[in-house]
């Protein structure tokens, strides 16, 4: 009979995973949709979202022994945040163009149940508004507005002070309002009007 004590911690990785109840399969099952949405909303081009999401799970696999069921979501989000930031920088250096793909339209259509053409326009507007945001501001705004997390939940998830999360949310909202005002001004100057 195998039993573990603090004096004799398990060295077998499978035993550690079993002790914490965290498996890669369980993480994928419980958090894949959240990670995918997060990566997309953090600005990764639609064509690359699946690859970055897969990388998040490959990276977290290396740290399974450190995770508990309570810490898993935060660890996945922090990995998604870092990998999304890295990916955006590399794409920016290569000057690739973000191409909206059918999978994003399908996910958005089922989530919002709206007219597909209106939905695509809204998705493009949202991308334009979020693009100039620094990744730390974007992360807080997306978690609050899209994932409907409270400021204390965001702070816990990102492992930052609550005041910092609140400040980032306020700054992100201000920057989005300014971006929207600039877009409206540009559209009205071009005769598009809103």
N, C-alpha and C positions, 0 to 999 in steps of 0.2 A: 504494500500500500504506500503510495507516494504522498508525503505531506511536506509542506514547506514551513520553515520558521524564519524569523528575521535573522537568526544566526547563520542560516544556510539558505540564502536566496536562490531561486531557480536560475540555472544558467541556460536551460533549454528554452529557446525563443517560443516554441509552441506552448510550453507551460506558462510562460509569462503572459502570452496572449490570452490563454484560457483563464488565468487568474484575474485579468482585468476585463475579460469579456469583449475585447475589441479584436475584430478580424477584418482583413481587407474586404472580404465579401460583404460583411455587415456594413462597413463604411460606404462601400459603393451602393449597396441597396438603400441605405438610409439617407445618404447625403449627395448622391450623384446629381440630382436635379438642382439642388441648392448650389453646388459647386459650379455646374454648367451655367446657371443664370448669373452667378456672381462673376465668373470669368467674362461672360459676354457684356455684362453691365459695367465691368471695369475697363472696357474699351478694347478688348482683344477683337481684331477683325473677325467677322462671322465665319470666314473660311478656316480660321485657325482655332476656334473655340474647342472643338473636340480634342485636338492635339494637346492644348494647354490643360484641359480638364484631365486628360489621361496622365499627363506629367504630374499633376497634383497628386493623384493617387499612387503613382510610382514612387514619388518622393515620400509620401506619408507611410508607405510600406516599410521604409527604412527605419521609421520611428514608432512602429506599432507597440513595442514594449514599453514606451513612455506614455502611451495614451490611456485614458480612462474613457468610459462612455460620456462622462460629463465634459471632458476636455476636447473631445474629437472634433466637434463642429468648429470651435475656435481655431484649432490647429489647422484644419482644412481651409478655413477662410484665410488665415494668415499666409499659408502656402499659396493659395490662389491669388492673393493680393501681390505677393512678391513675384510670383511667376508671371502674372499679368503685366506688372510694371516692367519686368525684364523683356517680355515679349514685345510690348509696345515700343520700348526703346530700340530694339533690334529692327522692328518693322519700320520705325521712323528713319533709321539709318539707311535702310534699303529703299525707302520711299515707296513702299507698296501701297496700292489703293485698296481701301476697304470695299469689298463687294458683298452686298446683301445677298445671302443665299436662301434657298427655299426652306431649309430647316428652321431658320429664325422666323420666317414669315409664318410657318406652320405652328411653331410654339406660341408666338404672339397671338395668332388668330384664335387658337383654342383657349388661350388664357383670357383674352379680352372679348371674344365673340362679336367683334365689330366687322364692318365692311373692310375687306382685305386692302383696298386701295387707300382708304383712310388710315388704316392701321400702319401700312408701310410708310405713309407720310409722317405719321406720329412717331414711328420708330426712327426715321431719319432726322426729324426735328430733335428728338431726345438725344440722339447721338451727337448732333451739332452742339447742343447745349452742354453736354457732359464732356465733350472732347477737350476743351481748354482747361478743365479742372485738374489740379494736382491730384495725384493718385490717392493721397491721404484724405483729401476733401471728398473726392468722388466715392471712396469706399464708405465713408460715414453716411453720405447722402443716399446712396443706393441701399444700404442696409436699413436706413430709416424709412425711406419712401417706398421702396419696392418690396423689401422683405418685412416691413412693418415692425421692426425692432424698436424698442425704447432706447433712449440714450444710455441708461445704465446697462442694458443688454449689449449695446454696441461696445461700450467701454470694456465690458467683460470679454466679449468676443475678440476684440483687438488688443486686449491686455494694455489698455491706456487708462489714465484717470478719467472719471466721469466729466469733469470740467473741460478737459481737452476734447472729449467727444462732442460735448455741447458746443464748444467754441468752433470746432471744425464744421459741425452741421450748420451753424449760423453763417459762417463764412461761405460755405458751399452754396447755401440758398441765396446769399447776396450776389455771388458771382453768376449763378444761373439767371437771376433776375436781370442783371446787367447784360448778359449775353442775349437773353430774349429781347430786351429793349433794343439792343443793337441790330438784331435780326429784323425786328419789326420796322425800325427806322430805315434799314437798307432796302427792305421789301417795298416800303412806301415810296422811297426815293426812286426805285426802279419801276414804279407804277403797279406793283403787285398788290399792295394794300392787304390788310388782314380783316 
